[in-house]
Amino acid sequence: MENHTIYYDTITRLTTAISQCKDPEEVALITAESVKTAFKAKGCSIFIVNRETHELGLVASSGLSHEYLNKGPIHFMQTIKEAKDAVPIAIYDVMDDPRIEYPEEAKKEGIASLLGVPIISHDKIIGALRLYSEKPWEFSLNDITLIQAVALICGMAMDMCRMYKGYKSSIEMLKNMRGKDTYSSGK
């Protein structure tokens, strides 16, 4: 029952924090920090799919070194398929799994296990959330379910922020156009 408290607290704190965000990158950062803290993990990263390059682009991370984060491109079509196949991927040993694209870098970073889940919004895969542990971790169904819920909330919130920014830009553009019309008609 104590784990349920951690899960509920995580969801409550996360949704409260991101409901106040107006920037997608801020949503991603709060999500990464919250997940890392709640699970007492090595780190957490949020990636967004770049449809042109077929790579996962890092949006936010917590707990991982700059060197590890810049180890090289992450090809979402060839690597861990959580962002391609829309299924969670739990890897117990990053050194003994062919899906890990950079196993030596993971070892050097002190990463033993990895959980990756897709970030989905409007039935489209927009990215991936990855949780990294220092010790081998047999992720439970509850762990995976919570991370999936967090990833869904993150995806929806990032989309809402993008829409908010788009609406705000459109309103500003209309105000500017209206102001120019008023100015020009007064001449």
C-alpha atoms as an extended CHARMM CRD file, in Angstrom:
* protein
*
       187  EXT
         1         1  MET       CA              0.0000000000        0.0000000000        0.0000000000  PROA      1               0.0000000000
         2         2  GLU       CA              2.9290000000        2.3740000000        0.6250000000  PROA      2               0.0000000000
         3         3  ASN       CA              3.8490000000        2.2770000000       -3.0930000000  PROA      3               0.0000000000
         4         4  HSD       CA              0.3610000000        3.4740000000       -3.9670000000  PROA      4               0.0000000000
         5         5  THR       CA              0.9980000000        6.6040000000       -1.9010000000  PROA      5               0.0000000000
         6         6  ILE       CA              4.1390000000        7.3060000000       -3.9360000000  PROA      6               0.0000000000
         7         7  TYR       CA              2.1690000000        6.8250000000       -7.1550000000  PROA      7               0.0000000000
         8         8  TYR       CA             -0.6950000000        9.0880000000       -6.0900000000  PROA      8               0.0000000000
         9         9  ASP       CA              1.6560000000       11.7670000000       -4.7670000000  PROA      9               0.0000000000
        10        10  THR       CA              3.6690000000       11.6860000000       -7.9880000000  PROA      10              0.0000000000
        11        11  ILE       CA              0.6140000000       12.0970000000      -10.2100000000  PROA      11              0.0000000000
        12        12  THR       CA             -0.8490000000       14.8300000000       -7.9990000000  PROA      12              0.0000000000
        13        13  ARG       CA              2.3650000000       16.8690000000       -7.7740000000  PROA      13              0.0000000000
        14        14  LEU       CA              3.1190000000       16.4470000000      -11.4580000000  PROA      14              0.0000000000
        15        15  THR       CA             -0.3310000000       17.3870000000      -12.7540000000  PROA      15              0.0000000000
        16        16  THR       CA             -0.4760000000       20.3790000000      -10.3970000000  PROA      16              0.0000000000
        17        17  ALA       CA              2.9120000000       21.6360000000      -11.5920000000  PROA      17              0.0000000000
        18        18  ILE       CA              2.3870000000       21.1330000000      -15.3150000000  PROA      18              0.0000000000
        19        19  SER       CA             -1.1430000000       22.5290000000      -15.2520000000  PROA      19              0.0000000000
        20        20  GLN       CA              0.4770000000       25.8950000000      -14.5480000000  PROA      20              0.0000000000
        21        21  CYS       CA              3.0230000000       25.6440000000      -17.3950000000  PROA      21              0.0000000000
        22        22  LYS       CA              2.7150000000       27.5240000000      -20.6410000000  PROA      22              0.0000000000
        23        23  ASP       CA              5.8570000000       26.1630000000      -22.2820000000  PROA      23              0.0000000000
        24        24  PRO       CA              6.3110000000       22.5850000000      -23.6170000000  PROA      24              0.0000000000
        25        25  GLU       CA              9.9690000000       22.4680000000      -22.5670000000  PROA      25              0.0000000000
        26        26  GLU       CA              9.0050000000       23.4280000000      -19.0100000000  PROA      26              0.0000000000
        27        27  VAL       CA              6.4390000000       20.6030000000      -18.9670000000  PROA      27              0.0000000000
        28        28  ALA       CA              9.1360000000       18.1640000000      -20.1010000000  PROA      28              0.0000000000
        29        29  LEU       CA             11.6290000000       19.3640000000      -17.4840000000  PROA      29              0.0000000000
        30        30  ILE       CA              9.1180000000       19.1840000000      -14.6320000000  PROA      30              0.0000000000
        31        31  THR       CA              8.1260000000       15.7030000000      -15.7920000000  PROA      31              0.0000000000
        32        32  ALA       CA             11.7390000000       14.4690000000      -15.9470000000  PROA      32              0.0000000000
        33        33  GLU       CA             12.5690000000       15.8880000000      -12.5220000000  PROA      33              0.0000000000
        34        34  SER       CA              9.3650000000       14.5370000000      -10.9370000000  PROA      34              0.0000000000
        35        35  VAL       CA              9.8160000000       11.0140000000      -12.2980000000  PROA      35              0.0000000000
        36        36  LYS       CA             13.4920000000       10.8740000000      -11.2900000000  PROA      36              0.0000000000
        37        37  THR       CA             12.6690000000       12.0390000000       -7.7610000000  PROA      37              0.0000000000
        38        38  ALA       CA              9.5810000000        9.8600000000       -7.2780000000  PROA      38              0.0000000000
        39        39  PHE       CA             11.4010000000        6.6990000000       -8.3220000000  PROA      39              0.0000000000
        40        40  LYS       CA             14.7320000000        7.6460000000       -6.7170000000  PROA      40              0.0000000000
        41        41  ALA       CA             16.2430000000        6.8710000000      -10.1030000000  PROA      41              0.0000000000
        42        42  LYS       CA             19.5870000000        7.7240000000      -11.6830000000  PROA      42              0.0000000000
        43        43  GLY       CA             17.8700000000        9.9070000000      -14.2430000000  PROA      43              0.0000000000
        44        44  CYS       CA             14.9660000000       10.5700000000      -16.5460000000  PROA      44              0.0000000000
        45        45  SER       CA             14.8520000000       12.0040000000      -20.0700000000  PROA      45              0.0000000000
        46        46  ILE       CA             12.0990000000       13.2520000000      -22.3390000000  PROA      46              0.0000000000
        47        47  PHE       CA             12.5810000000       12.9310000000      -26.1060000000  PROA      47              0.0000000000
        48        48  ILE       CA             10.5060000000       14.1780000000      -29.0240000000  PROA      48              0.0000000000
        49        49  VAL       CA             10.4490000000       12.4410000000      -32.4050000000  PROA      49              0.0000000000
        50        50  ASN       CA             11.9040000000       14.4360000000      -35.2730000000  PROA      50              0.0000000000
        51        51  ARG       CA              9.8700000000       13.1430000000      -38.2350000000  PROA      51              0.0000000000
        52        52  GLU       CA             12.4280000000       14.3290000000      -40.7910000000  PROA      52              0.0000000000
        53        53  THR       CA             15.5550000000       12.7330000000      -39.3030000000  PROA      53              0.0000000000
        54        54  HSD       CA             13.8310000000        9.7890000000      -37.5590000000  PROA      54              0.0000000000
        55        55  GLU       CA             15.7770000000       10.6220000000      -34.4120000000  PROA      55              0.0000000000
        56        56  LEU       CA             14.6480000000       11.2360000000      -30.8820000000  PROA      56              0.0000000000
        57        57  GLY       CA             15.5890000000       14.7680000000      -29.8890000000  PROA      57              0.0000000000
        58        58  LEU       CA             16.2510000000       15.4450000000      -26.2300000000  PROA      58              0.0000000000
        59        59  VAL       CA             13.8440000000       18.0020000000      -24.7650000000  PROA      59              0.0000000000
        60        60  ALA       CA             14.5980000000       17.6610000000      -21.0490000000  PROA      60              0.0000000000
        61        61  SER       CA             16.6110000000       15.5340000000      -18.6790000000  PROA      61              0.0000000000
        62        62  SER       CA             17.3140000000       15.1930000000      -14.9900000000  PROA      62              0.0000000000
        63        63  GLY       CA             20.1880000000       13.3530000000      -13.3200000000  PROA      63              0.0000000000
        64        64  LEU       CA             22.2810000000       12.5220000000      -16.3850000000  PROA      64              0.0000000000
        65        65  SER       CA             25.6300000000       14.0140000000      -17.3680000000  PROA      65              0.0000000000
        66        66  HSD       CA             26.0770000000       16.3710000000      -20.3010000000  PROA      66              0.0000000000
        67        67  GLU       CA             28.5670000000       13.8800000000      -21.7650000000  PROA      67              0.0000000000
        68        68  TYR       CA             26.0360000000       11.0350000000      -21.6970000000  PROA      68              0.0000000000
        69        69  LEU       CA             23.2680000000       13.1830000000      -23.1280000000  PROA      69              0.0000000000
        70        70  ASN       CA             25.4980000000       14.1560000000      -26.0640000000  PROA      70              0.0000000000
        71        71  LYS       CA             26.7940000000       10.6440000000      -26.8300000000  PROA      71              0.0000000000
        72        72  GLY       CA             25.3020000000       10.6370000000      -30.3140000000  PROA      72              0.0000000000
        73        73  PRO       CA             22.0180000000       10.6020000000      -32.2100000000  PROA      73              0.0000000000
        74        74  ILE       CA             19.2520000000        8.3050000000      -31.0380000000  PROA      74              0.0000000000
        75        75  HSD       CA             17.6460000000        6.6740000000      -34.0440000000  PROA      75              0.0000000000
        76        76  PHE       CA             14.0980000000        5.8670000000      -33.0750000000  PROA      76              0.0000000000
        77        77  MET       CA             13.5190000000        3.6090000000      -36.0730000000  PROA      77              0.0000000000
        78        78  GLN       CA             16.4440000000        1.2950000000      -35.2200000000  PROA      78              0.0000000000
        79        79  THR       CA             16.8520000000        1.5470000000      -31.4530000000  PROA      79              0.0000000000
        80        80  ILE       CA             14.5580000000        0.8410000000      -28.5280000000  PROA      80              0.0000000000
        81        81  LYS       CA             11.1310000000        0.8190000000      -30.0860000000  PROA      81              0.0000000000
        82        82  GLU       CA              8.9820000000        2.4170000000      -27.3770000000  PROA      82              0.0000000000
        83        83  ALA       CA              8.5480000000        5.4740000000      -29.5820000000  PROA      83              0.0000000000
        84        84  LYS       CA              7.9700000000        3.4640000000      -32.7490000000  PROA      84              0.0000000000
        85        85  ASP       CA              5.7460000000        0.6170000000      -31.5890000000  PROA      85              0.0000000000
        86        86  ALA       CA              3.8980000000        2.4730000000      -28.7850000000  PROA      86              0.0000000000
        87        87  VAL       CA              4.7690000000       -0.1340000000      -26.1670000000  PROA      87              0.0000000000
        88        88  PRO       CA              6.7730000000        0.1790000000      -22.9660000000  PROA      88              0.0000000000
        89        89  ILE       CA             10.2410000000       -1.3420000000      -23.0230000000  PROA      89              0.0000000000
        90        90  ALA       CA             11.8480000000       -2.5280000000      -19.7790000000  PROA      90              0.0000000000
        91        91  ILE       CA             15.5240000000       -3.4270000000      -20.0150000000  PROA      91              0.0000000000
        92        92  TYR       CA             16.9750000000       -5.1120000000      -16.9500000000  PROA      92              0.0000000000
        93        93  ASP       CA             20.6260000000       -5.0840000000      -18.0760000000  PROA      93              0.0000000000
        94        94  VAL       CA             21.7000000000       -2.3850000000      -20.5480000000  PROA      94              0.0000000000
        95        95  MET       CA             25.0090000000       -4.1760000000      -21.1440000000  PROA      95              0.0000000000
        96        96  ASP       CA             23.2900000000       -7.3630000000      -22.2890000000  PROA      96              0.0000000000
        97        97  ASP       CA             20.5180000000       -6.0920000000      -24.5530000000  PROA      97              0.0000000000
        98        98  PRO       CA             20.9720000000       -5.6170000000      -28.3130000000  PROA      98              0.0000000000
        99        99  ARG       CA             18.3870000000       -2.7930000000      -28.3550000000  PROA      99              0.0000000000
       100       100  ILE       CA             20.7350000000       -0.4620000000      -26.4790000000  PROA      100             0.0000000000
       101       101  GLU       CA             22.4490000000        1.7630000000      -29.0390000000  PROA      101             0.0000000000
       102       102  TYR       CA             25.2370000000        3.0060000000      -26.7300000000  PROA      102             0.0000000000
       103       103  PRO       CA             25.8940000000        0.2970000000      -24.0850000000  PROA      103             0.0000000000
       104       104  GLU       CA             29.4420000000        1.4130000000      -23.2130000000  PROA      104             0.0000000000
       105       105  GLU       CA             28.2910000000        4.9940000000      -22.6510000000  PROA      105             0.0000000000
       106       106  ALA       CA             25.4460000000        3.7080000000      -20.4530000000  PROA      106             0.0000000000
       107       107  LYS       CA             27.9100000000        1.6660000000      -18.3950000000  PROA      107             0.0000000000
       108       108  LYS       CA             30.2550000000        4.6380000000      -18.0310000000  PROA      108             0.0000000000
       109       109  GLU       CA             27.2720000000        6.7660000000      -16.8980000000  PROA      109             0.0000000000
       110       110  GLY       CA             26.4250000000        4.1630000000      -14.2590000000  PROA      110             0.0000000000
       111       111  ILE       CA             23.1530000000        3.0400000000      -15.8310000000  PROA      111             0.0000000000
       112       112  ALA       CA             22.1170000000       -0.5620000000      -15.1840000000  PROA      112             0.0000000000
       113       113  SER       CA             18.4450000000       -0.6670000000      -16.2300000000  PROA      113             0.0000000000
       114       114  LEU       CA             16.1540000000        1.3840000000      -18.4220000000  PROA      114             0.0000000000
       115       115  LEU       CA             12.4120000000        1.7940000000      -18.8000000000  PROA      115             0.0000000000
       116       116  GLY       CA             11.1750000000        3.5270000000      -21.9370000000  PROA      116             0.0000000000
       117       117  VAL       CA              7.5560000000        4.4190000000      -22.6520000000  PROA      117             0.0000000000
       118       118  PRO       CA              6.0260000000        6.2660000000      -25.5880000000  PROA      118             0.0000000000
       119       119  ILE       CA              4.6930000000        9.7820000000      -25.2260000000  PROA      119             0.0000000000
       120       120  ILE       CA              1.4040000000        9.8220000000      -27.1030000000  PROA      120             0.0000000000
       121       121  SER       CA             -0.9530000000       12.6830000000      -27.8490000000  PROA      121             0.0000000000
       122       122  HSD       CA             -4.0340000000       12.5720000000      -30.0740000000  PROA      122             0.0000000000
       123       123  ASP       CA             -3.2540000000        8.9480000000      -30.9700000000  PROA      123             0.0000000000
       124       124  LYS       CA              0.1640000000        9.9180000000      -32.3540000000  PROA      124             0.0000000000
       125       125  ILE       CA              3.5090000000        8.9830000000      -30.9110000000  PROA      125             0.0000000000
       126       126  ILE       CA              5.2910000000       12.2730000000      -30.3000000000  PROA      126             0.0000000000
       127       127  GLY       CA              8.2280000000       11.0460000000      -28.2270000000  PROA      127             0.0000000000
       128       128  ALA       CA              9.5210000000        8.8620000000      -25.4290000000  PROA      128             0.0000000000
       129       129  LEU       CA             10.0900000000        9.0790000000      -21.7010000000  PROA      129             0.0000000000
       130       130  ARG       CA             13.0390000000        7.0720000000      -20.3920000000  PROA      130             0.0000000000
       131       131  LEU       CA             13.8070000000        6.2480000000      -16.7800000000  PROA      131             0.0000000000
       132       132  TYR       CA             17.3490000000        5.0960000000      -15.9020000000  PROA      132             0.0000000000
       133       133  SER       CA             18.4570000000        3.2280000000      -12.7670000000  PROA      133             0.0000000000
       134       134  GLU       CA             21.9140000000        2.7080000000      -11.2800000000  PROA      134             0.0000000000
       135       135  LYS       CA             21.1000000000       -0.7850000000      -10.0180000000  PROA      135             0.0000000000
       136       136  PRO       CA             19.4090000000       -3.5740000000      -11.9770000000  PROA      136             0.0000000000
       137       137  TRP       CA             15.6850000000       -3.0170000000      -11.6380000000  PROA      137             0.0000000000
       138       138  GLU       CA             12.9190000000       -5.4730000000      -12.4120000000  PROA      138             0.0000000000
       139       139  PHE       CA             10.2250000000       -2.8910000000      -13.2360000000  PROA      139             0.0000000000
       140       140  SER       CA              6.8400000000       -3.8850000000      -11.7980000000  PROA      140             0.0000000000
       141       141  LEU       CA              3.5680000000       -3.5820000000      -13.6760000000  PROA      141             0.0000000000
       142       142  ASN       CA              2.6600000000       -0.7090000000      -11.3120000000  PROA      142             0.0000000000
       143       143  ASP       CA              5.9320000000        1.0830000000      -12.1510000000  PROA      143             0.0000000000
       144       144  ILE       CA              5.2880000000        0.7210000000      -15.8680000000  PROA      144             0.0000000000
       145       145  THR       CA              1.6310000000        1.7750000000      -15.5820000000  PROA      145             0.0000000000
       146       146  LEU       CA              2.5330000000        4.9050000000      -13.6010000000  PROA      146             0.0000000000
       147       147  ILE       CA              5.2590000000        5.9010000000      -16.0630000000  PROA      147             0.0000000000
       148       148  GLN       CA              2.8310000000        5.3700000000      -18.9600000000  PROA      148             0.0000000000
       149       149  ALA       CA              0.2640000000        7.6140000000      -17.2410000000  PROA      149             0.0000000000
       150       150  VAL       CA              2.9080000000       10.2800000000      -16.6230000000  PROA      150             0.0000000000
       151       151  ALA       CA              4.0090000000       10.0980000000      -20.2750000000  PROA      151             0.0000000000
       152       152  LEU       CA              0.4030000000       10.5520000000      -21.4520000000  PROA      152             0.0000000000
       153       153  ILE       CA             -0.0680000000       13.5480000000      -19.1430000000  PROA      153             0.0000000000
       154       154  CYS       CA              3.2380000000       14.9950000000      -20.3590000000  PROA      154             0.0000000000
       155       155  GLY       CA              2.2410000000       14.5790000000      -24.0220000000  PROA      155             0.0000000000
       156       156  MET       CA             -1.1660000000       16.1760000000      -23.5360000000  PROA      156             0.0000000000
       157       157  ALA       CA              0.3180000000       19.0560000000      -21.5430000000  PROA      157             0.0000000000
       158       158  MET       CA              3.0310000000       19.7100000000      -24.1570000000  PROA      158             0.0000000000
       159       159  ASP       CA              0.3920000000       19.7770000000      -26.8970000000  PROA      159             0.0000000000
       160       160  MET       CA             -1.7870000000       22.1230000000      -24.8510000000  PROA      160             0.0000000000
       161       161  CYS       CA              1.1980000000       24.4490000000      -24.3560000000  PROA      161             0.0000000000
       162       162  ARG       CA              1.8960000000       24.4600000000      -28.0890000000  PROA      162             0.0000000000
       163       163  MET       CA             -1.7580000000       25.2540000000      -28.8050000000  PROA      163             0.0000000000
       164       164  TYR       CA             -1.7080000000       28.0040000000      -26.1750000000  PROA      164             0.0000000000
       165       165  LYS       CA              1.3930000000       29.5220000000      -27.7700000000  PROA      165             0.0000000000
       166       166  GLY       CA             -0.2330000000       29.2730000000      -31.2200000000  PROA      166             0.0000000000
       167       167  TYR       CA             -3.4510000000       30.8960000000      -30.0470000000  PROA      167             0.0000000000
       168       168  LYS       CA             -1.5180000000       33.6130000000      -28.2520000000  PROA      168             0.0000000000
       169       169  SER       CA              0.5380000000       34.3220000000      -31.3920000000  PROA      169             0.0000000000
       170       170  SER       CA             -2.6090000000       34.3940000000      -33.5440000000  PROA      170             0.0000000000
       171       171  ILE       CA             -4.3380000000       36.8050000000      -31.1680000000  PROA      171             0.0000000000
       172       172  GLU       CA             -1.2870000000       39.0730000000      -31.1030000000  PROA      172             0.0000000000
       173       173  MET       CA             -1.0970000000       39.0040000000      -34.8990000000  PROA      173             0.0000000000
       174       174  LEU       CA             -4.8030000000       39.8770000000      -35.1620000000  PROA      174             0.0000000000
       175       175  LYS       CA             -4.3930000000       42.7120000000      -32.6450000000  PROA      175             0.0000000000
       176       176  ASN       CA             -1.4360000000       44.0650000000      -34.6140000000  PROA      176             0.0000000000
       177       177  MET       CA             -3.3590000000       43.8200000000      -37.8910000000  PROA      177             0.0000000000
       178       178  ARG       CA             -6.3920000000       45.4680000000      -36.3570000000  PROA      178             0.0000000000
       179       179  GLY       CA             -4.2310000000       48.2310000000      -34.9270000000  PROA      179             0.0000000000
       180       180  LYS       CA             -2.6970000000       48.9000000000      -38.3450000000  PROA      180             0.0000000000
       181       181  ASP       CA             -6.1480000000       48.9710000000      -39.9800000000  PROA      181             0.0000000000
       182       182  THR       CA             -7.3350000000       51.4740000000      -37.4120000000  PROA      182             0.0000000000
       183       183  TYR       CA             -4.2250000000       53.5520000000      -37.8930000000  PROA      183             0.0000000000
       184       184  SER       CA             -4.3490000000       53.4700000000      -41.6980000000  PROA      184             0.0000000000
       185       185  SER       CA             -8.0650000000       54.2250000000      -41.8780000000  PROA      185             0.0000000000
       186       186  GLY       CA             -7.5730000000       57.2920000000      -39.6920000000  PROA      186             0.0000000000
       187       187  LYS       CA             -5.3320000000       58.9990000000      -42.2750000000  PROA      187             0.0000000000
